[in-house]
Amino acid sequence: MMISRRGLTLGLGATGLLAACGNGIGSTGSATIDARVDTTLSQMYSQFPGTVSLSQKAAGLLVMPLVTEAGLGLGGAYGRGALRVGGATVDYYSMVRGSGGLQIGAQQYAHVLFFMTEEAMLDFRRSPGWAAAANIEYATPEKGETLAAETTTSMAPVIAVIFGQSGLRLGATLEGTKYTRIIP
């Protein structure tokens, strides 16, 4: 049996795609996400001690341990995390962001939403999960800052903390973000 170069290439590509698809059956997806959330919270609490008291006052925390973002004119981002209430995971979420505008580069960061009231957290859990934003942002390995006006933070008592930024991304963008409940 003779396999063509194109057939071999397609076969290897399909194998790689299938290997990248985690369907959750028999996987340790939730354990992996929980471990990353624990590590992220420890890092945030040690770097920003004020977040300890903030988290104690919060009704819940949505923790995205690793968000990967890239863009050149059009951009996107993806991350998975967990919603914690009283220190326990109650749901898992994925975050997908699309953006357009003057932007170039790629970055990774941790993203934590502090739901300061029960009502804000319940509204988030019951909603389709959309949040619209208009940002001017940059991140470098030495220092990262985000100046953001996000509907999640401006229309509800929710505080967003972004830290652990690495990479280089410059731009002024219009963005749309969707958080979706998942089963890892």
N, C-alpha and C positions, 0 to 999 in steps of 0.2 A: 504494500500500500504506500503510495507516494503522497506526501503532504506538501502542498505549495507553500511558498514563503508567506503569501497573503493569508492563507488558512492558518498557518502557525501563528502569525502576528495577531489575527483576530481571536484565535483560541486563547492565547496568552493574555490578551487584553480583557476578554470576557472572564477569564479565571480571576484576574486581578479585581475586576469590578464585583464579582460574586464574593470574593474574600473580603472586600470592603463593606459589604452589606451585612450588618448585624441584625438578624431578625429577632433576637432576644430569647429564642428557645434554647434553654440550657446554657445561656450566657451569664456572665457575672456583671452585666451592664449596670444594674442598680447599685451593686456593691462598689464598682469602680467609680460611679458618679458620687456616691456617698463619701468615699475616701478622698476624692478630689475636693469635695465641698468642705470636709473637715480641715484639710490642709489649707485651703483658701481662707477659711475663717480664721485659723490660727495666724496665718501670715498677716491678714488685715488687722487683727487685734493687736499684734506686736508692732506693726508699722504705724498704726493710727489708733492709739489707746482710747481716744474719745468714742470710737465705734463700739466699745464694750458696753458702755452705759446706754448708747443709742439702741443697741440690739436688745438690751434688757427691757427697754420701754416699748419696743416694736411688737406688733401683733404677729408678725411673721417676716421671714427673710427669703427672698428669691435669690439664690446664689448660682451664678454662672461662672464656674472656675476657669474656663478657658474659652474665650471668644476669639476667633480668627477672622480678620477683616482684610480685604484687599480691594483696590480700586484704581482705575485709570479712566476718568470720565464717568463711567458707570462702575458701581462697586457692590460688594455684598459681604455679609458676615454670617457666621454660624457658630452656635455654641449649645451645649447641653448642661442642665443643672437641676437643682432641686429646690422645692419650696419647703422651708423649715418653719414649724410652729412649735414653740416650747422646746426647741432643740431637737425635735424629731422630724424626719422627712415625712411629708404628707402627700406630695405629688412630685412628679418629674416633668420637666419642661425642656423644649428646644426653643432656641431663639434664632430667627432668620431676619436679616436686615437687608434691604435693598436701598441703594443710594445713587444719586445723580448730581453732577455739578463739577466744580473745579476740584479735582482730587487726584492724587497719585500716591502709590505706595502700599505697604502692607504692615499690619501690626497685630499683636495679640495682647489681650488684657483680661483681667478678672472684672466681673460686673456684679454688683450686689444691690438689690432693691430692698429698702427697709419700708415695710408697710406699717405706718405708725398708728393706724386705727384698724379695728376689726372690720369696719365698713369698707375701707379702702381695699383690704385684702379680699373680702368677699366679693366686692365689685370686680376685682381683677380675676378671681377664680370663676366667676359667672359669665364674664365677658368673652367675646371671641378672642381677646388678647391683643388687639392692635394698639399701638402707640405711635403717634406721628412726631417727628422731631425736625428741627432746623438747627444745625450745628456749625460752629467754626472750631476745628480741633487740630491738634498736632500731638505726636508722641515720638519721643526719642528714647534710646536706651537709658540715658542719664536722668531724664525728667519727662513726665507726661502730664499734660493738663487737658481738660475738656471744658469748654464753655458751651453749655447746652440749655436749651429751652425745650423740654419734652412734655407732652401732654400727660404722661404718667406722673410727673412731678409737679406740674403747674396746676392741674385740675383736681388732684387728690393729694391727701397727706402721705406722700411717698417720697423718700429720699433716695437718690441714686448715688452710689459710690463706685467709681471706676479707678482701678489701681493695678500695679504690676505690669504697666505697659512696656512693651518692647517692640522694636521695629521702627519704621519711619513712614509716617503717613501725614500728608499736608493737604489741606483743602477747606473749601466752604461748600457744604452739601445740603440737599433736602433728602430726608430719609424717612423710611417707613419700616417699623419693626413689628414682628408678630411673634408672640410667645404662644406655644402650642403644648398642651398637656400630652405627654408621651408615656408609653410603657416600655422601659428599656429591656 
